[in-house]
Amino acid sequence: MAADAIVLGAGIVGVSTALQLARRGKSVVLIDRKEPGLETSYGNAGLIQREGVVPYGFPQQFGMILRYALNNRIDAHYHWKAIPSVTSFLAKYWWHSNLTRHQLIARAYAPLIEHSISTHNELIEEAGAEALIAKNGWTEVFRTRAKHDSEIREADRLKREYGVAFKELSAADIAEQEPNLSTDFVGGLKWEDPWSVKDPLALTKAYVALFEKLGGRVMKGDAKTLSQTKTGWRVVVADGTVEAKDVVVALGPWSDTVTKPLGYNFLVGVKRGYHMHYAAKGNAKLNGWTMDAERGYFLAPMNQGIRLTTGAEFARRDAPKTPVQLERAEAVARSIFPLAERLDQEPWMGARPCTPDMMPVIGKAPRHEGLWFAFGHAHHGLTLGPVTGQIIAEAITGEKTLIDISAYRPERFGA
């Protein structure tokens, strides 16, 4: 079977890339070992984070690092056995998170974020997926005045420098907005620009349906079978092979299974995360996406129930689940909102692919014709799927890219 392009990986980044290529008239085959949207893209907090211009950095304060070292928090957890294998990544992650370097990274990262809503909106409208979207932002709630004041100062800075919109909330405002939330919070911050997704898997499937409507094909196959031909690339699928001039690696935390055999050694770590859905007791209702800022967990009112998500777990990608953060978060969450029974048989776990400089790898491979990379989006895979897909599609088709993508080039890691 022949095509113009193959996209490896059917998470939100791969699906969006395949769709953006199909929108430009290309024949595209999207290949994954599973059905689209069932890995990392499935389990996020469901936010298109227009406010997220500053990527999540590694703590710089010695006292905070010591607190994390105790390994008893909700927002971060680590496996002792994994430390030797992740030390190099964490050291470089810490180095890039220095205040000066972090601010420079944010300026390079912001153009991607700035187009997150607009590029999603185009696809949402074309896919007829408006019912899956809420357009009323999300809220951080604060337990202490010190945390409240520092976050408001930072929000003011982001508003001045990047134009993001927010609203400061008093305790009374929170009570009006979320009457079933406890009175533990002194105030809050509502980010007004972001959109929320009521069912991330359903949104991915809506984009897949649009892709197929445009002539795209979805096939099951093993990305590790990728091989170069005289005219392009070949991948083995369930009922044969697919060949194309261009191939895009959008395999998230599994991208190394393709890049390493081709001689590219990217330093990509994983931040694993967990979620569980809950019913609400009685007539209680959570009206909006809410983060307990000092504890580091999220409550999101999704179609499947109230989704509780945890922070980052530093572990080997394929190590067994250890949902201790979820247990800690659930205990705290039940004290601020009347959660009822668990709705899932077991906790969900996914792995976010993270680079040490907190920016994704987007662009053409330096040593192979027709090979393209689109991975490493960390916490913002859902947010950045469509804009990543658009700029990769533009680069492949020879168009002027929506933004300058040089900051995300693979060569920055010596690839």
N, C-alpha and C positions, 0 to 999 in steps of 0.2 A: 504494500500500500504506500502511495506517495502523498506527500503534503508539502506545503510551503514551510511550516514550522511545527515543531514538537515542543510541548511544554511539559516538563517533568515536575509533578507535584500538584495535587488538586486541593490545596488549602486556599484560603482567600487570596493570597498573592498569586499563586499559579492560575487559579480560576480567572481572576481579574486580568492577568496578562493574556491568557488565551482569548478572553472575551474582547479585550482591546485590539488584539491582532485581527480577530474575526470581523470586528467593526470596520477595519481598514481593508476588508476584502480578501484577507489571506485565508487559505485553507489550513486549518489547525487541528492537531490531535493532542488532546489533554490526557496524560497518562499518570496513573497512580496505582498502588497496590490495593487500595481500598476505594470505597465510594467517596465522592468529593465531600470535603468539609468535616471529616470525622476525626481528624487529629487535633493539632494545636488550635486551629481556627474554631473548633467547636466550643471550647471551654472558657472563653474570655469573659470579661465583665460586660461585654456588649456596648462598648463606647466608641464612637468616632470622635477622637479627642482633638478637636481643633485648638484647644488650649495647650496641648502637650508639646509646646515648642522646646522645652528643656528636657532632654532625655534623663532617665533615672540614673543618677550617679552613685558611686561607691562612697560611703561615709568618710569624711576627712578628719573629723574630730576624734582624738584618741579615746576620750571617754565613751563615745558612741560605739567605736570599734570594740572596746572592752565589753560593753553591754551585749553586743551581738555575739561576742565570743562565748558568752554563757550559754548560748544555743537554746534559749527558752522563750523566744519571741514568736509572734504571729507573722510579722512582716518578713522575717528571714529565718532560715534554718539550714543546716548543712550536715552532710554525712562525713564523719571523721575519715572513713576509708577513701573518700573521694578527694580529700585535700591534696595529696601529692599530684594528682592528675589535673587539678584545676588551679594550682598555685600560680603558674605562669599567666594564665588568663586573669586571675584576680589581681595580681601585681600590676599588670598593665591597665586593667580596668581602674584600679585605684589611682594610678599615675594620670590617666586621662581625666579623672574626676576632680583634679586640682581646680580651684575656683577659676583661675585665668583660662586654663585649657578648656574647662567645661563651658565657659561662656562663649569661647570661639567655636566650639562644637555646636552649641545651640544656634548660633548664627548661620552655620552651614546646614543645620538640620531643619530650621524653621521653614524654608521654602517648601519642603515636602508636606509638612503639617498644614501650611497655609492653603494648600489645594486639596486637603482631605475631604472636606464637606462637598465642594463643588464637583469633584470627580465621582464621588459616591452618588451624588444627586443625579447626575446624568444616567448612571446605570440603574439606579433605583426607579427612575421614571420610565426608562425603556423596558425594564423588567416588570413593571407594574407591582412593585413591592412596597408601595407607600404605607400599607397597613402594618408593616413590620417596624416602622420608625416612629420614635417620639422625638420631638424637637424642642424640648424644654430644659436642656442642660443636665448637669449633675451637681451634687452637693457634698462638700466636706464639712463635717461637724467636729468641733473642738471641745476638749474637756477642760483645758486650762487657758487662762488669759494669755500666758506667754506664747503658747502655740498659736492661738488665734491672731495675736498681734504680728508675729513673725510671718505667718502665711499671708496676711493682708498686705504687709509691706512687699512681699514677693509678688503678689498679684498686681499691686500697683505698678511695680517695675515692668512686669510682663505686658501690662496694658499700655504703658508708655512706649516700650521698645518694640512690641509686636502686635499691638492693636487688639489683644484678646479682651473680651468683655466679662465682667463679673459683678456680683452684687454681694455686699456684706450683709450677713444675717445676724440679728440679735437672737437671744434665747426665745423671745416671744415670736419672732419670725419663724424659727424652727418649729415651735409648737403649732403654729398655724399651718405651716406647710406639711408637717408630718405629725398629726395629732396622736398617733399611736406610738411615737418614739418616746423614750424616757426623758426625764429632765436632767440627765447627767451632763448636758452640754451648755457651755457658757455662750456659744455663738457659732457661726458658720460662715461658709463662703460658697456661693452658688456660681459655678462657671456657666455662663449663659449661651455660649456659642456651640458647644458639642451637641451631637445627636446621639440618641440611644437606640439600640437594636433589641427588639423584644425577643428575637430568636435568631442568634447568629447562624445556626445551621440552615434555617429556612432562607435567610438572605443569601447564603452561599449557593443554595439550590436554585434560588430564583435567578441568580447570575448564570448558573450552569444552563438552566432552561433557555435563557436568552442566547447564550453561546450556541446551543444546539439549534435554536431557531434560525441562527445566522449561518448554519451549515457546519458548525464545529462538531467534532466527534470526541467522545469520552471513552477511553479504553483502559482495561486493567493490564498492568505490566510491571516489570521490575526495572527500575531506573539503572540498576547496576549492570544491566546488559547493554548500556549505551556504548556504541563503538563508532569510530570515524570511518567514513567511506571516501572514495575519490571525489564525490560531489557533495558531501555533507555528513549526515549522521543517521545512524540506524538504532532502533530500539526493538527488542523482542516483546510482543504483546501476546495475549491469550491465544489468539488464532492466527499468528503469523508474525510479520515484522512491519514496522513503519519506517520510512525513510523521508528525510527532509533536509533542506539546505541549512536551516537554522534550528537550534535547540536552546531552550531556556531552562536552566536549573533553578527551580523554585521549590526546593525540598525542605525548606526550613531547617530544623535541627538535624536532618538526615542528609543535608547537602554534601557533607564530606564523603559520603559513600560513592559519589560521582566525581567530586573535585580532586580528591587525593589520588585515585588511580591515574588521573590525567596530569598529575604533577603539581597541583595547586594545594598549598598547605596553609589554609586560613586558620587563624587562631579564633575559633568560635566556641564559646561556652554555652551552657544551657542554664536557664532559670526555670526549674520545674514549678508548676502551680497546681492547685487543687480546687474543686468546687463541689458543692452539694446543693440540691434544691429542697425547699421546705414549704409546707403549707403554713398559713397564718391561723392563729387561734381565733375562733369566733368570727366576728365581723371586722377584725383588724385588717388594715390595709396599709401597705407601703406605697406611697404615691410616686416616689422618684428614686433614681439611682443615688445611693448614699454611702459615703466612706467615713468610717470611724478613724479619723486621721491619726490619732496617737497610738491606736492599737494596730492599724495596718490591715484591715480587711474591708470588704465591700459587700453591700447588700443591694441586689438588683432585682426589681420586680419583673420577671420575664414570663413568657407564656407557659413555661413548664413549672413555674412556682417561683418563690423568692430564692434567687441564686446567691449563695455565700461563696465568695472567692478569697483565696489566701494570697500572701505575698510570694516571695521567691524562695525556692529550695535549691541549694547548690549541691548537686549530686551527679553521679554518672547518668547519662541520658537514659539508659535502659535498666537501671537498678530498680528493684521492686518498690512498690508504693510504700511511703511512710507518711501517712496523712496526719502527723502530730499537729501541724499548724491548723488544720481544719478542726481538730478536737478543741484546741485552745480557742480558736475564733468562735466556734459554736457556743462555748460556755459564756463568752463575753457578749455575743450577739443576743443570746436569750435574755440577758439582763437589760438590754435596751429596747428590744422589740419582741412582741409575743409570738415567737416562732412555735409552730406545732411540730408534727412528725416529719421525719425525713421522707423524701419522695423518691430517692434513688436507692437501688439495691446496694451500691457501694460508691465511695468517693471517686469522682473523675480526676484524672491526672493528665497533664500535658507538659510539654517542654518548649520553652521559648528560646529561639536561637539568638544569641547575643554576641556582638563584637566588643572588643575592649574599648573602642572609641565611641561606642553607643550608636553608631550609624550603620545602616544596612549596606550590603554589598550589592551595587546595582551597576551593570554595564557589561561591556564586551570583554571576554577573556583575552588576555594579552598575547597568548601564544597559540591560539587556535581560531581559525576562521569559522564563523557561524555558531560560536559557542557564547552564550550569554548567561549572566548570573543575576539572580534576584532573591536574596535571602538575608537573614540576619536582622530582622525587624524588631526583635525583642518584645517589648510590651505593646507595640503599635502595629502588629500585623493587620488586624482588622481595620484600623485607622488608615493605613497606608497602602492597602491592597490596590485599589483602583488607580491611585496616582502613580504607584510603581509600575503597574501594568501599562499605563498610558505612556510613560517615558521610555520604557523598554520597547514597546511597540513602535513608538516614533523613531527610536534609534535604529531598530531593525529595518524599518521601511524607508529610512533616509530622510525623514522629516526633521524639522527643527524641534528639539525637545521643549516641552512646556517650561522646564527650568534647566539651569546648568547642572549637569549631573557629575561634574568632575570630582566633587567632594566625596562621592560614594564609589569611586572607581576601584576595581579590584587591586590595581597596582599599589595602592597605599599600604598594603600589607606585604609588599615585596613579592606578590604572586607572580 
